[in-house]
Each structure stands twice: as C-alpha cells, then as structure tokens.
Amino acid sequence: GGRTRLAEATESFKAALLAESGDVASWLGRGEAFARMGVPALADLHYAQARDLLAEVEAEERAKGSKAGGPGGPAGPAGTEEHGLAAELSRLQTELDRSGGGGAGV
C-alpha cells in the first residue's frame, strides 16, 4: 500500500544520499516521506540537514558575490534551484507543523 511505497521512497532517497550527501532535494524528499509516514522526528532531522546545506550554499554564494563586487552574484539556474528548494523546505515544515508533527524548530 501507500506506506510500503513511502518506505521504498525513503530507501531510494537514502541511496541517493549515500552517493551524494549534499543533495538537498534528497534530504527534503526523504524528510517528506517520513512526515507522511507519521514519523515527524525523522522528518525534522532531514529538514534540518536540508536547511543546513542550503545555508552553506547561500553563504558560499554571498562570498562569491562579494569577491565579484556584487551583492550576491549573478542569479543563474543554480541560484534559482536553491531558492526553490528553500521555498519547498519552508512549505514542508509549515505543513508538518500544521499536522501536529514536528515543531523541533531546528
């Protein structure tokens, strides 16, 4: 059923993370799967990791921008993708908080 598919999804995301631990989308996807399975503590841990990785990327982008003399560097596809992931993370965390799960505030 649905729970089996969610468990399979967590394993697929796990494999992706073992191959590339900095894959923010996989951290988000695995977190969402855990949230849907009713395991908010694991969801929060995965969302926190995604948030930390996004913060690192944003810091690197700011550093590049300041070296180039700009406020944040040129907005390219990668920057757009990271912004989209940050918005998705925020949406998922809000949804989890509303459902009564999560709330770790990490």
C-alpha positions as a Markdown table, in Angstrom:
| # | Residue | x | y | z |
|---|---|---|---|---|
| 1 | Gly | 0.0 | 0.0 | 0.0 |
| 2 | Gly | 0.9 | 3.6 | 0.4 |
| 3 | Arg | 3.1 | 3.0 | 3.5 |
| 4 | Thr | 5.1 | 0.5 | 1.5 |
| 5 | Arg | 5.7 | 3.0 | -1.3 |
| 6 | Leu | 6.8 | 5.6 | 1.2 |
| 7 | Ala | 9.2 | 3.1 | 2.8 |
| 8 | Glu | 10.6 | 2.4 | -0.6 |
| 9 | Ala | 10.9 | 6.1 | -1.3 |
| 10 | Thr | 12.9 | 6.6 | 1.9 |
| 11 | Glu | 15.3 | 3.8 | 0.8 |
| 12 | Ser | 15.7 | 5.4 | -2.7 |
| 13 | Phe | 16.5 | 8.8 | -1.1 |
| 14 | Lys | 18.9 | 7.0 | 1.3 |
| 15 | Ala | 20.7 | 5.5 | -1.7 |
| 16 | Ala | 20.9 | 9.0 | -3.3 |
| 17 | Leu | 22.3 | 10.5 | -0.1 |
| 18 | Leu | 24.9 | 7.8 | 0.2 |
| 19 | Ala | 26.1 | 8.7 | -3.3 |
| 20 | Glu | 25.9 | 12.5 | -2.7 |
| 21 | Ser | 25.4 | 13.6 | 0.9 |
| 22 | Gly | 25.0 | 17.2 | -0.2 |
| 23 | Asp | 21.8 | 16.5 | -2.3 |
| 24 | Val | 19.3 | 18.9 | -0.7 |
| 25 | Ala | 16.4 | 17.6 | -2.8 |
| 26 | Ser | 17.0 | 14.1 | -1.5 |
| 27 | Trp | 17.1 | 15.3 | 2.1 |
| 28 | Leu | 13.8 | 17.1 | 1.5 |
| 29 | Gly | 12.3 | 14.2 | -0.2 |
| 30 | Arg | 13.2 | 11.7 | 2.5 |
| 31 | Gly | 12.0 | 14.1 | 5.1 |
| 32 | Glu | 8.7 | 14.5 | 3.4 |
| 33 | Ala | 8.3 | 10.7 | 3.1 |
| 34 | Phe | 9.0 | 10.3 | 6.8 |
| 35 | Ala | 6.4 | 13.1 | 7.6 |
| 36 | Arg | 3.8 | 11.3 | 5.5 |
| 37 | Met | 4.6 | 8.0 | 7.3 |
| 38 | Gly | 3.8 | 9.8 | 10.6 |
| 39 | Val | 7.4 | 9.9 | 11.8 |
| 40 | Pro | 7.9 | 13.7 | 12.4 |
| 41 | Ala | 11.1 | 13.4 | 14.4 |
| 42 | Leu | 12.9 | 11.8 | 11.5 |
| 43 | Ala | 11.3 | 14.3 | 9.1 |
| 44 | Asp | 12.6 | 17.2 | 11.2 |
| 45 | Leu | 16.1 | 15.7 | 11.2 |
| 46 | His | 16.1 | 15.5 | 7.4 |
| 47 | Tyr | 14.6 | 19.0 | 7.0 |
| 48 | Ala | 17.3 | 20.4 | 9.4 |
| 49 | Gln | 20.0 | 18.8 | 7.3 |
| 50 | Ala | 18.5 | 20.3 | 4.1 |
| 51 | Arg | 18.3 | 23.7 | 5.9 |
| 52 | Asp | 21.9 | 23.5 | 7.0 |
| 53 | Leu | 23.0 | 22.6 | 3.4 |
| 54 | Leu | 21.0 | 25.5 | 2.0 |
| 55 | Ala | 22.6 | 27.9 | 4.5 |
| 56 | Glu | 26.1 | 26.7 | 3.4 |
| 57 | Val | 25.2 | 27.2 | -0.3 |
| 58 | Glu | 23.8 | 30.7 | 0.4 |
| 59 | Ala | 26.9 | 31.6 | 2.4 |
| 60 | Glu | 29.1 | 30.4 | -0.5 |
| 61 | Glu | 27.0 | 32.4 | -3.0 |
| 62 | Arg | 27.3 | 35.6 | -0.8 |
| 63 | Ala | 31.1 | 35.1 | -0.6 |
| 64 | Lys | 31.4 | 34.7 | -4.4 |
| 65 | Gly | 29.2 | 37.8 | -4.9 |
| 66 | Ser | 31.3 | 39.9 | -2.5 |
| 67 | Lys | 34.5 | 38.8 | -4.3 |
| 68 | Ala | 33.0 | 39.7 | -7.6 |
| 69 | Gly | 31.9 | 43.1 | -6.2 |
| 70 | Gly | 28.2 | 42.3 | -6.4 |
| 71 | Pro | 25.6 | 41.9 | -3.7 |
| 72 | Gly | 25.1 | 38.2 | -4.3 |
| 73 | Gly | 26.5 | 37.3 | -7.6 |
| 74 | Pro | 24.6 | 36.7 | -10.8 |
| 75 | Ala | 21.3 | 34.9 | -10.5 |
| 76 | Gly | 21.6 | 31.8 | -12.5 |
| 77 | Pro | 19.9 | 28.4 | -12.7 |
| 78 | Ala | 21.7 | 27.1 | -9.7 |
| 79 | Gly | 20.7 | 30.0 | -7.5 |
| 80 | Thr | 17.1 | 29.7 | -8.8 |
| 81 | Glu | 17.1 | 26.0 | -7.9 |
| 82 | Glu | 18.4 | 26.6 | -4.4 |
| 83 | His | 15.8 | 29.3 | -3.9 |
| 84 | Gly | 13.1 | 26.8 | -5.0 |
| 85 | Leu | 14.4 | 24.2 | -2.6 |
| 86 | Ala | 14.4 | 26.7 | 0.3 |
| 87 | Ala | 10.8 | 27.6 | -0.5 |
| 88 | Glu | 9.9 | 23.9 | -0.7 |
| 89 | Leu | 11.6 | 23.3 | 2.7 |
| 90 | Ser | 9.6 | 26.1 | 4.2 |
| 91 | Arg | 6.3 | 24.8 | 2.8 |
| 92 | Leu | 7.0 | 21.2 | 4.0 |
| 93 | Gln | 7.9 | 22.4 | 7.5 |
| 94 | Thr | 4.8 | 24.5 | 7.7 |
| 95 | Glu | 2.7 | 21.6 | 6.6 |
| 96 | Leu | 4.3 | 19.3 | 9.2 |
| 97 | Asp | 3.8 | 21.9 | 11.9 |
| 98 | Arg | 0.1 | 22.2 | 11.0 |
| 99 | Ser | -0.4 | 18.5 | 11.1 |
| 100 | Gly | 0.7 | 18.4 | 14.7 |
| 101 | Gly | 4.0 | 16.7 | 14.0 |
| 102 | Gly | 7.5 | 18.2 | 14.1 |
| 103 | Gly | 7.9 | 21.5 | 15.8 |
| 104 | Ala | 11.6 | 20.9 | 16.6 |
| 105 | Gly | 12.4 | 24.3 | 15.3 |
| 106 | Val | 15.8 | 23.2 | 14.2 |
